[in-house]
Amino acid sequence: MDTLTRIRAFIDVVEAEGFSAAARKTGRSKALLSKYVRELEDELGALLLNRTTRQFSLTEAGHTYYRSATEILKEIDSLADLVRENNTDLRGKLKVTVPRTFIDAEVGQSLIDFATAHPDLSLEIVAEDRFVDLVEEGFDLAIRITKLDDSALIAKKLSDFRVYACATPAFVQQRGPLNHPQDLSRVPFLVDTNSRSHNSVRFIDPDGSVISVSVNGPIEVNSPLATLRAARAGLGVAMIPDFIARPYIESGELVSLFDDYLPKDRGIYAVYPHRRYLPAKVRAFVDFLHNWFRSRG
């Protein structure tokens, strides 16, 4: 039995969090998977898994081996892609992490359209608002909405992105005038606690200097969709992502404030680890989303 088969069995067991679950998922018997993992441990001379009747866990050596082994297998699978005659026939699994805001909004349709275009590829989408370590947690790539910082990861910009300061026309008429970002400090503000600084909002003066405005209001919630609903109800001003706010601004239900002061350094990015051989499925996914956003202007 070759080492790669044993490694794949080990990874299957770890990702399924147990031998029984891995057996159901892979179609192999529990006894066979246990045999492969035991042979791998014998080959390495180290215990990788703690096995008891009540719990399943990785040893310290198992954690180290799992992290490295998953990356090695991804490289091997990616290399195989390069020599196949037809890489458009995508198979296997693509594990993607995305912000909840993205998947719940209209732009989340881009992922559904990709899955429709590649029915033989299993797309595992994990919606997480926290920062996800792609390598540590076994993701192929992430969709991130951010000002991109220096990173050990590769990033491709899919679309520009802005966050609009929005309120109803009636609110502006009642509380106005609202001509400068500093005016936000004297009116109710709807705080999305997903932002890095909950009680301050950053704007950029036309001369390039940063304007930081302290804000507070009747609602704090970790959901831009909730702050959108509160803004539509006339409870205050909210900073709302463009792909959520745009239809309401275009219809006139909400107005966008301080447009000349909105930061323009953010974007929607596909981010993935550095690898010698980029998997065909990752390349196809990134290209598809780039074209999807470009076709919608």
Helices and strands as residue ranges (DSSP letters): H 3-16, H 19-26, H 30-44, E 49-51, E 56-58, H 60-83, E 92-98, H 100-104, G 106-108, H 109-117, E 121-127, H 134-137, E 141-146, E 153-161, E 163-167, H 169-175, G 181-186, E 189-192, E 200-204, E 210-214, E 219-221, H 224-232, E 237-241, H 242-251, E 255-257, G 259-261, E 266-273, H 280-295
